Amino acid sequence: MEEKELYERALKKWGIEAQVSMAIEEMAELTVELCHSLRQNKFVAPTKVLEELADVQIMVEQLTLIFSSEIFDGQARKEEFEVYRRQKLQKLKMYLD
């Protein structure tokens, strides 16, 4: 089963609000684990960080589906999202050059 199909099924089962709330929760859990990692001076990714990072990536992919498609507001916003994404990447490149 394709990931997009899984995300669409999750949205259908639990709804947009629940998935946005879950994304916030997962990001908070990653934040906590990153803080613990820094406090312990572990500059390699401990297992818990990797686990939370996987959760956040899945939720970010769902958020991208929600906010850049017709699901959220009835209008496709993928192009707008890609414009912002390219601008942010260009800005990062500029800072690095």
N, C-alpha and C positions, 0 to 999 in steps of 0.2 A: 504494500500500500504506500502510495506517495505521501510525503510529509504534508503537502498542502491539503490533501484529502483528510489526513488525520486532524489537522488544525481546524478545518471546516467542521468536522464531526464534533470536535471538542466545543467549538463555538455554538453549534446547534444544541448540544446536550446541556451545557452550563450557561451559555449566554455571554454576551460581550462584557457586561459589568463584572461578572465573576472572573472572567479571564484577565481583565485589566487588573482587578484586585489581586489575583494570583501572581501576575507579573510583578506588581509592587512588592508583594511578600517575598518572592524569589530574589529580587534585586536587593532587598534588605538583608536576606540571609547571606548572599554573596558579599555584601559590604561587611558584615560581621566577620565572616571567615577571612577576608582580606586583612581586616584590622588585626585579627588574632595572628595571622601569618607575619605581618609586619612587626607586631609586638614581640614575637618569638624570634625575630631576625631570620626567618626562613625565606630565603629569596628563591627557593624552588617552589613549585606549586604542590602543596600538600594535597592528599586525596580529597579532603573535604572541599578545598577551593575548586578543584576540578569538577567535583560533583555539582556544586552550586553553579559553577560557570556553565555547565551543560544545561541545567535547569533554566538559567537566565537566557541562554541562547535560544532555547526552544520557545520561551515566552516572548522574546524580542521578535522572533519570526512570526509568532501569532499576532503581536501588536502591529507588525508591518502589514500583515494581511488585513487586519481590522481597519487600520487607519489609512491605507493606501488603496482600498478597494470600495466597491459599492456597498459592502456589508455595513459600514458605519454610517455614511451620510447619503447614500444613493448616488454617489458620483465617484468615478474612478480617479484616484489621485496618485497613481504610480509614477507618472511623469513628474509631477511636482516633487514627490519624494526623491526621485532620482536626481532632479536638479539640485536639491539641498545636499544630497549625499555627495555629488560631484563637487559642489562648492566647498564642502567641508574637507574633502580629500585634497583639493587644490590648495586650500589654506594650510593644511598640514604639510604638504609638499613645500610650500613657500617658506614656512617656518624652518623646515629642515635644510633648505638650500642656502 
